[in-house]
């Protein structure tokens, strides 16, 4: 029997996240998820008057495609795959990516130069260049035992947690985030203080601000912009583990001078430096965001959840989004999370020298609707 929460989630994705209209086409990209969820999405799309198509993937097969053969052979293979998937993407107005992972580190031991072939020839060509700027899109993870393990929870309990988190009242969230978006839009200087050596300044002046409440990621709960490219100075020390291309990184410390990452330290510093040397833009920041989903309270090494943690902020090394563009371009976009709640060492955010959030709680009256207990 299909879990009734599948249809509820499918309706949310079709009706709210991508707002599928009659006559529009939607591409459903599904990897390692139950058939019942794909059926629910097809049904919801049909009820909306849209035309769904499905791209079905298997993570272990993808691993073989990214790894087997020489770098040159893989580049040729992924270039062809990119052309095929780009053709599909250009035929739709909406995209929903539902991605499961039986093993979250499936790609962890693939050599960096082979993963770069994937990043350059498939992900960037299809998703960065076309899907993000030219379709209505939403991506989400699917709950698996592997995710439950990373979250430190039993499988059934984690599945209940997952649906509780993703099926929040996004309309209420959208109303509550508007004052934060307006305030960020008027802000020039941002200062971040936090655990360890964190003392960072940046400018967000005249960069568009995008409030997010279920229309790009599920779960959601962030408001993002980008720093003026050369404005960042100081040190930030992230306190949430992160997995990038299957490799785990912890205690990432980045030092900035005039926007550029000039020094690094972490649990896997050699791999970190190699990623940041992917291209010139990888050592600059393409996104600055504040997270406020109150139902997500601790990291679980899944960025679509971790970047929304209530009382957190994140910055992404690499490519900027077109709708909040600081002109930085890169083949990577790597979100790293700093949690500022008391359990994780606290911290403060200042906008133009005014305290906005302390220890994860907004202290400005118009932003209190984003605090725990209000959403």
N, C-alpha and C positions, 0 to 999 in steps of 0.2 A: 504494500500500500504506500502511495506517495505521501510524504509528509506535507500537511496542509500549509506549512510555512513556506514551502517552495513557491506556491502560487502567490502568496502574499508578497514575497520578495520579488517574484517576476513582475507582478503588477507595479510595484514600486519602481523597478528599473525601467520598465516600458513607459509608464505614465508620467513619472516624475523625473527620473534621472536623464533620460534622453528625450522625453516628451514626444514620443513617436506619433506622427500625424497620418491621417488616411492618405494612402498612396505613396508613403515613404518606404524605403528599403532599410533593413537593419541587418548587420552582420553580427552573428553570435559566435564568438571564438571561445571554445570550451576545451579545457585541458584538465583531465583527471577529475571530473566531477560526475555526479550521478546523472544517468539519462533522464530521470524524472525532472530534474531542474531544467534541462534543455527543453524537454517537452512543455514544461510550464511557460518558459520564455516564448516558445513557438505559439502556444495558445494565446498568451497575452498580446503578442504582436499581431496575431490574426484578429483578435477582438478589437484592437485599435485601428484596424483597417490597413495595417502595414504588411510588407512582404519580408518574411525572415529567411535568411540563408545561414547555414551553419558551417563553421570551420572547426573540425574535431581534431584535437591534438593529444599526443601522449608524451609526457615529459621524458620518459626513458628513451623513446625513439628520437626525440629532439636532441638528447644527449649524444646519441650516435651520429646524428647529422652534424652536430657542432664539433665532434671530436675525431671521427674516423677519417684518415687520410692526411695528406700534407696540408700545410697552410694554404698553398695555392689552390689545391683541389677544393678545400672547404670554402675559400673565398668565391670560387666559381659556382659552387653548389648554392651557397647562400645568396649570391647575386641573383641567380635564377629564381630561387624561392621568393626573394624580395620582389622581383618583377611580377610573379604570379599573385602574391598577396597584395601588392600595390594595385593591381588590376581589380581585384575583388573590392578593395577599400574604395576605389574611385567610383564604384557602381552603387554605393550605399550612401544614405544621408545620416545614418546612426550606426554606432558600434557599441557592443557590450562584450567585455572580456571577463569571463569567469574562470579563474585559474586555481586549480588545486595542485597539491604537491605531496606525494606520498613520502618524499624525502626532500626536505627544504635545502639540503646541500648537494643535490644531484649534480650540479655543475661545478662543484667546489674544486675538483682536481683537474679540470680542463685547463690547459695552458692559456696564459693571458692573451697570447697573440691569436689563438683560435677564438677565444671569446670576443676579441676585438673585431674579428671578421664578422661575427654575428651582429655586434653593435653597429658596425659601419654599413653592412650590406643588407641587413634585414630590419633590425629595429629602427634605426635612424631613417632609412629610406621609406618605410611603411608608416611608422607611428609618429616619429618626430616631425617628419617633413609633411605628412599628409593627414593622418588620423587626428592628431591633436588640433591643428589649426582649421581643418576643413570639414569635420563631422561633429555631430552631437555624440559624445562618447562617455562611457562610464566603465571603470574596471573594478574588480573585487576579487578577493581570495575566497576559496571554499574551505570550510572547516575539515581538517583531516587529523588523524592520530599524530602525525608529525607536528602539526601546529599545536595540538593540545600538549604535546611533550614540551615544546619550547615555552608554552605558557605555564607549565608546571601544574596542569590540571588533568583530571580524568577525561576520557574521550567524550562521554555523554554529557558531563558537566560543561565541558568546553563548547560543545555544540549548542547547548542551551544559552551559554554566555554569548556565543556568536550571534544567534538570532535576536537576542535581547539588544545587542549593540547595534546591529545593522538596521533593525526595524524601529528606529526612534522616530519622534515627531519632527520631521525635517522642515515642515512649515513653521513650527514654533522656533526652531533653530534659525531659520532664515530671517525671521523677524528680529531675533535677539542679536544677530551678528551685524546688522546694518549700522548701528552706532560705532562699532569697532572699525568697520570699513571706512566710515566717514572720518573718524579720527585719524586713522592711518593715512588717509588721503590728504590730510592737512599737515602731516608731520614731515619735518626735515631730518633731524638728528635722532637716532635711536642709540641708547646705551644699554648693554646687557651685563649684569653682574651675576655670578653664580659660583658653584662649588669649584674647588681647585684654584686654578689661575684665571678663571674666566673674568675678563674685563674687556669688553669689545664695544667699539663704536662704529656706526655706519650711517649713511644717509639713504632715505627712501623718497627723497623729494621728487615730485613730478613723475613718479612711476605709478602706473595704474594699480589699483588694489582690487583683489578678487575675493569676495566672500564665498565660501563653499559649504553648501548644506544639502548634499546628496545628489548633486548634478554632475559630478566627475568621478568621485571615489565613493565606494560604500565599504566600510562605514565612513562617515564624514564628520566634519567639525574643525575647520581651520579657516583662516583668513590670510591670504598670501599676497605678496608683492615681490619686488626684487630690489636689492641694494643698488645704488648708483655704483657702477662697476669698479671704480677706483677709490671708493670711499671707506672701505673697511680697514680698520687698524686695531691691533691688540691681539688678545688670545681668547679662544673659546675651547673649553674642555667638555666634550660630550659625555654623558653618563648613561646612555642607552646603547646596548650592543646593537650592531647592525650587520646584516648579511648582504653582501654585494657580489653578484655573479657566483653565488654559492659559497663564498668565503666569509668567515665570521671575523669581525673586527670589534675590539672593545677598548674603552678609555682613549678615544681618539682626541688628540690635542692638536689644534691648528693655530699657527701664528701668522698674522696678516700684516703686510705693509702695503699701503696704497692699493688695497683690493686683492693683492696676490698672496696666495699661500706660500710662505717662504720657509717654513719649518714645520715638521710633523713629528708626532710620536703616537704610538698605539701598540696594541698587542701583536700586530702583524705589520710592522712599519715598512718592511720591504715591499710587500704587496700593495700597501697603501700608496707608496711613492710611485710604483709602477702604473697604477690606475691614474694618479694625478698627472702623470707624464704622458697620458694618452694623446693629448694635443694641447695647444696653447690655452684654450679656454677652460680646461679641466682644473686649473689652479685658481680660477676666479669663481665667484658665487653667482648662480642664476636664479635663486629663490630665497626669500626670507618669509617665514610664516609663523603664526601663532596658533597653537592647538587648544581646543576647549571641549572635546567630547567627554562629559563627566562620567560616562560608563566605562571608559578605558583609563585605567589607573596605573598600569605598570607595563613595561616593554615586554614583547614576546618575540622579538626578532622578525617581525613582519612589518615592513614600513607602512603599508596601508592602514595598519592599526596604530603603530607606534607614533607616527607623525600627528595623530589626532588626540593623543593623550591629554586629558584635562590638566592644565598647568604646565604645558610644555611649549617649546618653540623648536623650529628646525630650519636649517639652511641647507641648500643643495649645491654641492660643487658641480660646476659644469653649465649645461645649456639652460638658458632662460626660456620661459614660455612666451609665445607670441602676444598673449593678452596681458602680460606684465613684463614687458621686454626692457632689459637694460643693455641690449645689443650683444651680450656674451653668447658665443656659439661654441659648442663642444659635442662630441659623440657620447658623452656621459651626462647623466643627471642623477646625482647620488645624494639622497636626503640623509642628514645626520641629525639626531634628536638630543636636545638638552631638556631634562625634566627639572622644574623648579619648585616642586612641592616639598614640604618639610621632610618627607620620607626619603627624598633624594638630595637633601642638602640645601633646599631653598634657593632663593635668588630673586632678582628684581629686574624689571624692564622700565626704562624711562623713555618718554617721548618728549623731545625738546626740553629736557631737564625736569620734567614732571613725572613723578612716580605713577605708573599705570597699573602694574601688577606686582604683588609681593608674595613670595612663597606660593605661587600658583593661583592666587585669588586676586581678581580685579578689584581695585580700590577706588575707581572712578564711578560715581553713581550711575551714569548712563550705560556702563558696561556690566553692571552687576547681574543682569539677566543671563550672562554667560557663565556665572559661577555655579558650582555644584548645588543641587537642590532647586535650581531655577529652570534648568532644561529638562 
